C-alpha cells in the first residue's frame, strides 16, 4: 500500500511539473465537473493529532483555502453548483465545500476563515446533541482514551480485563465503552456521566473540555448565526444514523429537518449519509422527502451523469498530501485509482 501511494504521488508530481495539471484545470472537461470537498472538523486544540484522518488544523485549513484562491477556483454553494451543473452552465474550476456533523469548531474555527476568503459552505448537522450541548459520546470516548494514552485502565463492568492504553488497544477499548452504553440504553445524560467518570479515572479534567466545547455540536443560536453568514445547513439525520426500514429512515430524517428549521428558519434540501453508510433504495426515499442531493465518502468528481443522491466527495484531512489536494482541484487526481473511505455499518440500523 505504501509503495502504491508513493507511485501515485510521483505520478501527480509529474503531471504538475509537465504542465498537464494546469491544462486540465482550465479545460472544458474540468468545467463540466464539480469537486465537492468534505471536512469534519478544524481543531480547537489537538484534535488533528488525535484523529488526523478526520480533523485538520486551522493553519492547514487556511492553506487549503489559499490554494483554492490561487487556483482561481469558483467556490459555489452546493445547491447553486448542482443547479448549474444540471443546466450545463457550471463556471470553470467549480468547487463546493461541505462539513459533516455540525461541530462547534465549524462555528469557531472554520466560519471565520471561510468568511475571510468569501467562500460559502454547506454544513451537515446531526441534531440530537444540538440541544443537549455536551460532547458527543462516541467521539469523546475515543478522544479521552487517546488523551489517557499510557495509563492503565481497570473497569470490570465495561472491560473484560485491565488494559494499558496503547495505540493498539485504543480502538477496541472505545468499542467496549460504546457497546456498554448501547446495551444499557443510556440516554445522552447517562453517557455524559460516564464520560466524566472515565476522564476522572484517567486523571483528565472533563469539565475543561466541556468549557472549550471540544467535540460539541453548534447550539441553536450558533446554527442560526452561521445561516445568517450565508452558510447552508444540511441534513445529516437526527441521531447520526440511517435505517433499513423506510418509515424509520423517514422519521429520522424529518426529525432532523424539523430541528434545523426550528433553529434556523431554513428548510434543508441536501443530505449527507452518516459515515457514508447508504443503500440504493435511499435515493427513492430521499427524493420522496424532497431532498435534492445526497453526499457520500466515495472520492471523485461530479458530472451531469452522476446520481444526485450518491454524490462523491474528496475527504480532505491532515493525512491528505498537498499534491493530492492540488491534483483534485485541477481534476487530474480523478484519473488515478482511488481508495474510498470505508462506510461504517455502525450507523446503519435495522430498527
C-alpha positions in Angstrom: 0.0 0.0 0.0 2.8 2.4 0.8 4.5 1.7 -2.5 1.3 2.3 -4.4 0.9 5.6 -2.5 4.4 6.7 -3.4 3.9 5.9 -7.1 0.7 7.8 -7.1 2.4 10.9 -5.6 5.2 10.6 -8.2 2.6 10.5 -11.0 0.8 13.5 -9.7 4.1 15.5 -9.4 5.0 14.6 -13.0 1.6 15.8 -14.2 2.1 19.1 -12.3 5.8 19.6 -13.4 4.9 18.9 -17.1 2.1 21.4 -17.0 -0.7 18.8 -17.6 -2.4 19.7 -14.3 -2.6 23.4 -15.4 -4.0 22.5 -18.8 -6.7 20.2 -17.2 -7.6 22.8 -14.6 -8.7 25.2 -17.4 -10.1 22.6 -19.8 -13.7 22.1 -20.9 -13.5 18.6 -19.4 -12.9 20.1 -15.9 -15.6 22.8 -16.4 -18.2 20.1 -16.8 -17.3 18.6 -13.4 -17.7 19.7 -9.8 -15.4 18.9 -7.0 -17.1 18.6 -3.6 -14.7 18.9 -0.7 -15.6 17.1 2.6 -14.3 18.2 6.0 -15.2 17.0 9.5 -13.5 19.5 11.8 -11.0 22.2 12.2 -9.2 21.7 15.5 -9.9 23.8 18.6 -6.8 22.2 20.1 -5.1 18.9 19.3 -8.0 17.0 17.6 -5.9 16.8 14.4 -3.3 14.9 16.3 -5.9 12.5 17.8 -7.8 11.9 14.5 -5.6 13.1 11.6 -7.9 11.2 9.1 -10.8 13.5 10.0 -9.5 16.7 11.6 -7.4 19.5 10.1 -5.5 22.3 11.9 -6.6 25.9 11.4 -3.3 26.7 9.7 -3.7 23.8 7.2 -7.3 24.8 6.5 -6.1 28.3 5.7 -3.5 26.9 3.3 -6.2 24.9 1.6 -8.3 28.0 1.1 -5.2 29.8 -0.2 -4.8 27.0 -2.8 -8.4 27.4 -3.9 -7.9 31.2 -4.3 -4.6 30.9 -6.1 -6.1 28.3 -8.5 -8.9 30.8 -9.2 -11.5 28.1 -8.2 -15.1 29.2 -8.3 -16.3 28.1 -4.8 -20.1 27.9 -5.0 -22.9 27.0 -2.6 -23.7 23.3 -3.1 -27.2 23.8 -4.3 -26.2 26.5 -6.8 -23.4 24.4 -8.1 -25.7 21.4 -8.6 -28.2 23.5 -10.4 -25.6 25.0 -12.7 -24.2 21.5 -13.4 -27.6 20.2 -14.4 -28.1 23.2 -16.7 -24.7 22.9 -18.3 -23.7 26.3 -17.1 -21.1 25.4 -14.4 -18.3 28.0 -14.3 -14.7 26.9 -14.7 -12.9 25.2 -11.8 -16.0 24.8 -9.7 -15.7 23.6 -6.1 -18.2 23.2 -3.3 -17.1 23.0 0.4 -19.0 20.7 2.8 -18.6 19.9 6.5 -20.1 16.9 8.3 -21.7 16.7 11.7 -22.1 20.4 12.7 -19.4 20.6 15.3 -18.8 23.8 17.3 -15.4 24.1 15.7 -17.1 24.8 12.4 -18.6 27.9 14.0 -15.5 28.9 16.0 -12.7 28.0 13.5 -13.9 27.3 10.0 -16.6 30.0 9.6 -14.2 33.0 10.3 -11.7 31.6 7.7 -14.4 30.9 5.1 -15.8 34.5 5.6 -12.3 35.9 5.3 -11.9 34.3 1.9 -15.5 34.9 0.9 -16.3 31.2 0.4 -19.7 29.6 1.1 -20.1 26.1 2.6 -22.7 23.5 3.5 -22.6 22.1 7.0 -24.5 18.9 7.5 -25.8 18.7 11.1 -26.9 15.8 13.2 -29.2 17.5 15.7 -29.5 15.1 18.7 -26.7 16.9 20.6 -27.6 20.4 19.4 -30.0 21.0 22.4 -28.1 18.7 24.8 -24.9 20.7 24.2 -22.3 18.4 25.7 -19.6 16.4 24.0 -20.8 13.7 21.6 -20.3 10.4 23.4 -18.8 8.1 20.7 -16.1 10.7 19.6 -15.4 11.9 23.2 -14.8 8.3 24.4 -12.1 7.8 21.8 -10.6 11.2 22.5 -10.4 10.7 26.2 -8.8 7.3 25.8 -6.3 8.8 23.5 -5.6 11.6 26.0 -5.0 8.9 28.6 -2.5 7.0 26.5 0.0 5.1 28.6 -2.3 4.8 31.6 -3.7 1.6 33.0 -7.5 1.3 33.0 -9.4 -1.2 35.1 -13.2 -1.2 34.9 -14.7 -4.7 35.3 -18.3 -3.5 34.4 -17.0 -2.4 31.0 -13.7 -4.0 30.2 -13.1 -7.8 30.2 -9.7 -7.3 31.7 -7.5 -4.4 32.8 -5.6 -2.8 29.9 -2.8 -0.3 29.3 -4.0 2.3 26.8 -1.7 1.9 23.8 -2.2 2.8 20.1 -3.0 -0.9 19.5 -5.7 -1.1 22.3 -7.5 2.2 21.9 -9.9 1.2 19.2 -11.0 -2.0 21.0 -11.4 -0.2 24.3 -13.5 2.5 22.7 -15.8 -0.2 21.2 -16.3 -1.7 24.7 -17.4 1.7 26.0 -19.8 2.2 23.1 -21.2 -1.3 23.5 -21.7 -0.8 27.2 -23.8 2.3 26.7 -25.8 0.8 23.9 -26.6 -2.4 25.8 -28.0 -0.4 28.7 -29.9 2.1 26.6 -28.1 5.0 28.1 -29.5 8.5 27.5 -27.3 11.4 26.5 -27.1 12.4 30.2 -26.2 8.9 31.3 -23.4 8.9 28.7 -22.2 12.3 29.9 -21.9 11.0 33.4 -19.9 8.0 32.1 -17.6 10.3 30.2 -17.0 12.4 33.3 -16.1 9.2 35.3 -13.8 8.0 32.5 -12.0 11.3 32.5 -11.6 11.2 36.2 -10.2 7.7 36.2 -7.7 8.9 33.6 -6.7 12.0 35.5 -8.3 14.3 33.0 -10.4 17.5 33.6 -13.6 16.7 31.8 -15.3 20.0 32.5 -12.4 21.8 31.0 -13.1 20.0 27.7 -16.8 20.9 28.0 -16.0 24.6 28.6 -13.9 24.6 25.5 -16.7 22.9 23.7 -14.4 20.2 22.5 -16.3 17.7 20.3 -19.6 19.5 21.0 -22.1 20.5 18.3 -23.2 24.0 17.5 -26.2 25.1 19.6 -29.4 26.6 18.0 -28.2 30.2 18.2 -24.9 29.3 16.5 -26.7 27.4 13.8 -28.9 30.5 13.2 -25.8 32.7 13.1 -23.9 30.6 10.5 -27.1 30.6 8.4 -27.2 34.4 8.6 -23.5 34.4 7.4 -24.6 32.6 4.2 -23.7 29.1 5.1 -26.2 26.3 4.2 -27.3 23.9 7.0 -27.9 20.5 5.5 -29.5 17.2 6.7 -27.4 14.5 8.5 -30.1 12.6 10.4 -31.2 13.4 13.9 -29.0 10.9 15.7 -26.3 10.3 13.1 -27.9 7.0 11.9 -29.8 5.6 9.0 -32.4 2.8 9.0 -33.0 0.0 6.6 -36.8 0.4 7.2 -38.4 3.2 5.2 -40.7 4.5 8.0 -37.8 4.7 10.5 -35.4 6.3 7.9 -38.0 9.0 7.0 -38.9 9.7 10.7 -35.2 10.2 11.5 -34.8 12.5 8.5 -37.9 14.6 9.3 -36.9 15.0 12.9 -33.5 16.3 11.7 -35.2 18.6 9.3 -37.7 19.9 11.9 -34.9 20.7 14.4 -32.9 22.6 11.8 -36.0 24.5 10.7 -36.7 25.5 14.3 -33.1 26.7 14.8 -32.5 28.5 11.5 -35.9 29.0 9.7 -34.2 27.1 6.9 -35.8 24.2 5.0 -33.0 21.8 4.3 -32.8 20.1 0.9 -29.4 18.5 0.9 -28.4 15.3 2.8 -25.2 13.6 3.8 -25.1 9.9 4.7 -23.8 9.4 8.3 -20.3 7.9 7.9 -21.1 7.2 4.2 -23.4 4.3 5.1 -26.0 4.0 2.3 -28.3 1.6 0.4 -29.5 2.0 -3.2 -33.1 2.4 -2.0 -32.2 5.5 -0.1 -32.3 7.5 -3.3 -36.1 6.9 -3.7 -36.8 7.6 -0.1 -34.8 10.9 -0.1 -36.5 12.0 -3.4 -39.9 11.4 -1.9 -38.9 13.6 1.1 -38.0 16.5 -1.2 -34.3 16.0 -0.8 -32.3 17.1 -3.8 -28.9 15.5 -3.2 -27.0 13.0 -1.0 -23.3 13.0 -0.5 -21.1 10.0 0.2 -17.5 9.3 1.2 -16.6 7.9 -2.2 -13.9 10.1 -3.9 -14.5 11.5 -7.3 -15.7 14.4 -9.4 -19.4 15.1 -10.0 -20.7 15.2 -13.6 -24.2 15.5 -15.1 -24.2 11.7 -15.3 -23.7 11.3 -11.5 -26.7 10.1 -9.5 -27.6 13.2 -7.4 -28.4 11.1 -4.3 -24.9 9.4 -4.3 -22.5 12.3 -4.9 -18.8 11.6 -4.5 -16.6 14.0 -2.4 -12.9 14.4 -1.6 -12.4 13.8 2.1 -9.7 16.3 3.0 -7.8 16.0 6.3 -4.4 16.2 7.9 -3.4 13.0 6.1 -4.1 14.4 2.6 -0.8 15.4 0.9 -0.6 18.9 -0.6 0.0 17.3 -4.1 -3.1 15.2 -3.8 -5.3 18.2 -2.8 -4.0 20.3 -5.7 -4.5 17.4 -8.1 -8.1 17.2 -7.1 -8.6 20.9 -7.7 -7.2 20.5 -11.2 -9.1 17.2 -11.8 -6.1 15.0 -12.7 -6.4 13.0 -9.5 -9.6 11.5 -10.7 -7.7 9.7 -13.5 -5.8 7.6 -10.9 -7.1 4.6 -8.9 -8.9 5.8 -5.7 -9.3 4.2 -2.3 -12.6 5.1 -0.8 -13.2 5.7 2.9 -14.9 2.6 4.0 -18.5 3.3 5.0 -19.3 2.3 8.6 -22.3 0.0 9.1 -22.2 1.1 12.7 -24.6 3.9 11.7 -26.9 1.7 9.6 -29.7 0.2 11.8 -32.5 -2.4 11.3 -34.8 -0.9 13.9 
